[in-house]
Amino acid sequence: MIIKRAIPLALAIATGVLTLVALLLQLPALYTLLLGWATFLATIALLLGVLNLLSVHLWRIAYPGDTSRFYSVVLVLGMVLVFAAALTDASHLTANSLALVFSWVQAPLEAAFAALLPLVMLFSGFQLLKRQRTLTAVVFLITAVFTLLYHLLSSNLVSQPPLQGVLLQLGDWLENVVALAGMRGLLIGIALGTITLSIRILAGWERPYQP
Amino acid sequence: MSSLVALGIIALTFVLLLLLARRLPLGGKRPLTGHHILKQQIARSIESGRPIQVNLGRASLIAQHAATSIAALHILDSLVRSSSHNAPPNTNVGDATLLPAAATSLRRSSRSGLPHFLASEATPLAYASGMLNEASHTHPTALVTVGHHGTELALINYAGQQQEIAHLIGSDSPEGLAIAMTTTTQPFMGEDLLAVSAYLDEQPAQIASLYLQDIARWLLAVILLLSALYRLIT
């Protein structure tokens, strides 16, 4: 039992310390080797992931239970089609068909989702205000409405209203001072948290590799 | 030279942590409300006999946001331990490197299950759509969305609202946290998520590291304020 616990712990600490020392003391041969191993394992994991996705949905097509098998059929067909496109591209039967799939399906869907997001946020703000009438909820909703108006004004899509200059200045200040300061505060906290978590793992006080 | 300084700082931090771990009381941590909500959801899942859906995010274990994924895996491990005689959590991952780690955690449950890989790191929309499908397929008691999640949280949250179930969110992405603030009462905000493992395990060294982190944060805040004041005066 002790060996079962001690060997992974010793290996993990040794690998972590070696990588840290190699990165800090600029020993490219060592850290390239260690990171190369990690990248290779990640590639194998991706292959396993794709097989996992395929097996889960083939299972759902075969045994749908009380839910529809429609999405699973679409997913499996999509996987087969994209794989076929990659094969025909590789054997020079077609040119750029894989890129076409991404630019005609993936990219427009992602863009449409991104465009929808401000409205989703605004709607969520209203929901939040209905659920709990706190100062945070009110501030959030006012800021969300104001930011949408600010972007509409700065896009020159509408005629210039009175006080446009003041509104734009206020919007700039909100985005570049208030929002940026908050974001930096969050990122500093995350950086500190990451450092302490890394130290805990390097010291063996936390063992994600040993549940 | 700077490398040696960095190594020296890390060594000094180790020593400080060891000293703090021996002296600190265990119960003196600042409260983390999301931690209590997590415990409530576990209890509710055990009572109802229905599983929780855990979404572990899109950060690879060998890339920039690895720490967030490690923290998310720790939460999954704790959920599996708590529901060891119950249905194991339905687990979804958005990066393939999380798949073997999540499978190892789930193997501890008496009714073992496998995690589901939904999409690769680069396709947040596909990941969110997969998660919506999973939620409608399995009818969980609660959604626990922890790890690196960005704007796709808006869609994931829709699943929670549709099924009228509690949704606990923890992320390190500012965009994701902005959405989380409008949907849940107490999200794990960035560093809170990274500290959850210490709250769940309560080892003295882990608690000491949180104290050290708080001290470092205050020091940084004072330095930033003083430098801003200096710039204002000069």
Interface residues (C-beta under 8 A of the other chain):
Chain A: L20 V21 L24 L25 Q26 L35 A38 T39 L41 A42 A45 L46 L47 L48 G49 V50 N52 L53 V56 R60 T67 Y71 Q106 L109 E110 F113 A114 L117 V120 M121 S124 G125 Q127 L128 Q132 T136 F140 G182 M183 L186 L187 I188 G189 I190 L192 G193 T194 I195 T196 L197 S198 I199 R200 I201 A203 W205 E206 P208 Y209 P211
Chain B: S3 A6 L7 I10 T13 F14 L17 S60 L61 I62 A67 I70 A71 L73 H74 D77 V80 V93 D95 A96 T97 L99 P100 A101 T104 S105 R108 L114 P115 H116 F117 L118 S120 T123 P124 L125 N133 S136 H137 T151 A154 L155 N157 Q161 D172 P174 L177 A178 I179 M181 T182 T183 T185 M189 G190 E191 L193 L194 A195 S197 A198 D201 Q203 A205 Q206 S209 L210 L212 Q213 A216 R217 L220
